[in-house]
Amino acid sequence: MEHEKAEGLKAEISIPVAAIVERRRVDHPWAEWSWRPVAAVVEPPPMEDWHPMVSEGTTTRFHAGTKNVTLHRKLVEAYRINLALEVPSLWIMLDAADPGAAQPWELSIITACPYDAQDLADSGEGILEQVPMPEDLVALLVEFVRAHPLPEEFRKRRRDEVKVEDLKFGKEPIFARGPGAPRPVEGGPSADDEGCNG
């Protein structure tokens, strides 16, 4: 990809990716066809949505459309999880198309973020499939993750221990009293006094 080195250090980059969707005839009482995203293509040539690419028997693969896969530095942790998978992946989401559309589904989202994919899966709507990430995009994602390392974990500095019995500035420290304990009044009864009823 020509923009790989030029944009690798930016905080956010977008790469056009096409979804390949397979339509297969099925023997089912309520559906004639099965639809499933099966592949992705980086920076595809201009092509109309749902252009048939390959047909064999009752199975056809379509160029379902193109979406930008956006990488953002705030999601580097998620991309690390993706790259640690046995096969780095993209997740492709299809939503139901409007009635009367040429095809019953439309391309909704393509993402490299497994967190986004989990949210989409939890919604329980549409068709969501995990497909192998193209090698060019894997290489770009590795470069992007290296260019944006995770910030070091914040570690709270341990305070020096304070001796509770030490009275600083002649006053009792607030943390020396128990919760709800009244503040002693100067000149008032001390802890040794028997109190008002004594």
Solvent accessible surface area in square Angstrom, and as a share of the most:
residue,aa,sasa,rsa
1,M,52,0.23
2,E,172,0.77
3,H,38,0.17
4,E,41,0.18
5,K,177,0.75
6,A,82,0.64
7,E,45,0.20
8,G,0,0.00
9,L,137,0.68
10,K,109,0.46
11,A,41,0.32
12,E,92,0.41
13,I,6,0.03
14,S,48,0.31
15,I,0,0.00
16,P,50,0.32
17,V,0,0.00
18,A,0,0.00
19,A,0,0.00
20,I,13,0.06
21,V,0,0.00
22,E,10,0.04
23,R,55,0.20
24,R,114,0.42
25,R,111,0.40
26,V,51,0.29
27,D,153,0.79
28,H,93,0.42
29,P,113,0.71
30,W,219,0.77
31,A,46,0.36
32,E,95,0.43
33,W,65,0.23
34,S,44,0.28
35,W,28,0.10
36,R,108,0.39
37,P,1,0.01
38,V,21,0.12
39,A,32,0.25
40,A,13,0.10
41,V,60,0.34
42,V,23,0.13
43,E,75,0.33
44,P,25,0.16
45,P,86,0.54
46,P,140,0.88
47,M,68,0.30
48,E,143,0.64
49,D,94,0.49
50,W,38,0.13
51,H,84,0.37
52,P,74,0.46
53,M,90,0.40
54,V,93,0.53
55,S,80,0.51
56,E,139,0.62
57,G,83,0.80
58,T,74,0.43
59,T,24,0.14
60,T,13,0.08
61,R,93,0.34
62,F,10,0.04
63,H,5,0.02
64,A,1,0.01
65,G,2,0.02
66,T,58,0.34
67,K,77,0.33
68,N,95,0.49
69,V,1,0.01
70,T,62,0.36
71,L,0,0.00
72,H,47,0.21
73,R,119,0.43
74,K,154,0.65
75,L,62,0.31
76,V,2,0.01
77,E,94,0.42
78,A,0,0.00
79,Y,2,0.01
80,R,99,0.36
81,I,75,0.38
82,N,0,0.00
83,L,43,0.22
84,A,86,0.67
85,L,67,0.33
86,E,176,0.79
87,V,81,0.47
88,P,28,0.17
89,S,3,0.02
90,L,0,0.00
91,W,23,0.08
92,I,0,0.00
93,M,7,0.03
94,L,0,0.00
95,D,51,0.26
96,A,72,0.56
97,A,22,0.17
98,D,111,0.58
99,P,138,0.87
100,G,87,0.84
101,A,52,0.41
102,A,103,0.80
103,Q,32,0.14
104,P,68,0.43
105,W,53,0.18
106,E,86,0.39
107,L,19,0.09
108,S,31,0.20
109,I,67,0.34
110,I,7,0.04
111,T,12,0.07
112,A,4,0.03
113,C,3,0.02
114,P,23,0.15
115,Y,97,0.37
116,D,59,0.31
117,A,6,0.05
118,Q,103,0.46
119,D,96,0.50
120,L,31,0.15
121,A,55,0.43
122,D,103,0.53
123,S,62,0.40
124,G,69,0.66
125,E,124,0.56
126,G,39,0.38
127,I,35,0.18
128,L,47,0.23
129,E,51,0.23
130,Q,98,0.43
131,V,5,0.03
132,P,82,0.51
133,M,12,0.05
134,P,29,0.18
135,E,153,0.69
136,D,79,0.41
137,L,1,0.00
138,V,35,0.20
139,A,52,0.40
140,L,0,0.00
141,L,1,0.01
142,V,44,0.25
143,E,50,0.23
144,F,0,0.00
145,V,10,0.06
146,R,191,0.70
147,A,29,0.23
148,H,27,0.12
149,P,95,0.60
150,L,84,0.42
151,P,119,0.75
152,E,170,0.76
153,E,148,0.67
154,F,173,0.72
155,R,206,0.75
156,K,164,0.70
157,R,189,0.69
158,R,200,0.73
159,R,198,0.72
160,D,122,0.63
161,E,154,0.69
162,V,75,0.43
163,K,134,0.57
164,V,74,0.43
165,E,129,0.58
166,D,66,0.34
167,L,109,0.54
168,K,111,0.47
169,F,199,0.83
170,G,73,0.70
171,K,148,0.63
172,E,62,0.28
173,P,19,0.12
174,I,125,0.63
175,F,120,0.50
176,A,38,0.29
177,R,45,0.17
178,G,42,0.40
179,P,148,0.93
180,G,84,0.81
181,A,45,0.35
182,P,117,0.73
183,R,155,0.57
184,P,89,0.56
185,V,117,0.67
186,E,170,0.76
187,G,91,0.87
188,G,34,0.32
189,P,102,0.64
190,S,67,0.43
191,A,109,0.85
192,D,134,0.70
193,D,76,0.39
194,E,148,0.66
195,G,45,0.43
196,C,139,0.83
197,N,154,0.79
198,G,74,0.71
